[in-house]
Amino acid sequence: MATERTDSPCYVADGYWRGPVWGPSTLLIVEGLAATGETTLARAIATAYVKTCSVSGFAENFDAQTGSPLRDPAYTWTAATFLLLAQQFGECL
């Protein structure tokens, strides 16, 4: 889930918190959606994140449009988010 809409004039593909997909914000959104009963959307976002990590590794963040890894190639919060979402939505793998 991009941190800024990709059609926003403020969006920057590698703009740190102005566009890329991040583990911590993705986890917060998924947890919030699940807690409010929006499990279908939560599962869809979790599945997309887990698949991105499975293909692109555990980079610090990811390009919101391509899923390409950005910044640090090995980041613990990305791996932790992957593990939590994979555990919560097991069939994502």
C-alpha positions in Angstrom: 0.0 0.0 0.0 1.6 3.2 -1.2 2.2 6.0 1.4 0.9 8.5 -1.2 -1.6 8.0 -4.0 0.4 7.3 -7.2 -1.7 9.9 -9.0 -1.1 12.6 -6.4 1.1 15.6 -7.3 3.0 14.9 -4.1 3.9 11.3 -5.1 7.6 10.5 -5.6 8.4 6.9 -6.5 11.5 6.9 -4.3 10.3 9.8 -2.1 10.7 8.1 1.2 7.3 8.6 2.9 5.8 10.2 -0.2 5.1 7.1 -2.2 6.9 3.9 -1.5 5.3 0.9 0.2 6.6 0.4 3.8 6.2 -2.6 6.1 5.2 -0.6 9.3 2.4 1.4 7.6 1.2 -1.7 5.7 1.0 -3.6 8.9 -0.9 -0.8 10.7 -3.4 -0.6 7.8 -4.0 -4.3 7.6 -4.4 -4.7 11.4 -6.8 -1.7 11.4 -8.9 -3.1 8.6 -9.0 -6.6 10.2 -10.0 -5.1 13.5 -12.9 -3.3 11.9 -14.2 -6.4 10.0 -12.8 -5.4 6.6 -11.1 -8.8 6.3 -11.3 -9.1 2.6 -9.4 -5.8 2.0 -7.0 -6.6 4.8 -6.3 -10.0 3.2 -5.8 -8.5 -0.2 -3.3 -6.0 1.1 -1.5 -8.6 3.1 -1.3 -10.9 0.2 0.1 -8.2 -2.1 2.7 -7.3 0.5 3.8 -11.0 1.1 4.0 -11.6 -2.6 6.1 -8.5 -3.1 8.5 -9.6 -0.4 8.6 -13.1 -1.8 9.7 -11.7 -5.2 11.7 -8.6 -4.2 13.2 -9.6 -0.8 13.1 -7.7 2.4 14.1 -4.3 1.3 13.5 -1.2 3.4 10.6 -0.2 1.1 9.3 -0.9 -2.3 8.3 1.1 -5.4 4.5 1.4 -5.2 4.0 0.9 -8.9 6.6 -1.8 -9.8 7.2 -3.6 -6.5 11.0 -3.1 -7.0 13.0 -2.9 -3.9 14.2 0.5 -2.7 16.9 1.7 -0.2 18.5 -0.9 2.1 18.2 -4.4 0.6 17.7 -6.1 4.0 15.5 -4.5 6.6 14.2 -6.1 9.7 10.9 -4.4 9.9 10.1 -5.6 6.4 10.9 -9.2 7.4 8.9 -8.8 10.6 5.9 -7.5 8.7 6.2 -10.3 6.3 6.3 -12.9 9.1 3.3 -11.3 11.0 1.2 -11.1 7.8 2.1 -14.5 6.6 1.2 -15.9 10.1 -2.1 -14.0 10.2 -3.1 -14.7 6.6 -1.4 -18.1 6.2 -2.7 -18.9 2.8 -0.9 -15.7 1.4 2.2 -17.8 0.9 
